[in-house]
């Protein structure tokens, strides 16, 4: 049985580390905030979950609740943080909207009567008058 656990751990740890590495490379290489958020949220979360599964295979079962708490915390905080950062990036016009397939937030903002991002660009530049 220990051979099976060792093989399972030998697969899960490097796979998790690879996803974490790919997420970090994506943060450095991707061109805009939206794709960087995708790399940070998806790849890092999957990488951590794979590492936690590998650790769970090796540790005694009494440590399982701690690993489950770490996994739940990661699964709850990463999407929420990405959502908040994505909305802020959208509202300060830091996203390349040409890369969006469907812009649902623009529809919601228009329905709520909120001016779309970049509406201030049509206003005259106050610093240019100085």
Buried (B, 14 or more C-beta within 10 A) or exposed (E): EEEEEEEBBEBBBBBBBEBBEBBBEBBEEBEBBBBBBBBBBBBBBBBBBBBBBBBBBBEEEEEEEEBEEBBEEBEEEBEEEBEEBBEEBBBEBBBEBEEEEEEEBBEEBEEEEEEBBEEEEEEEEEEEEE
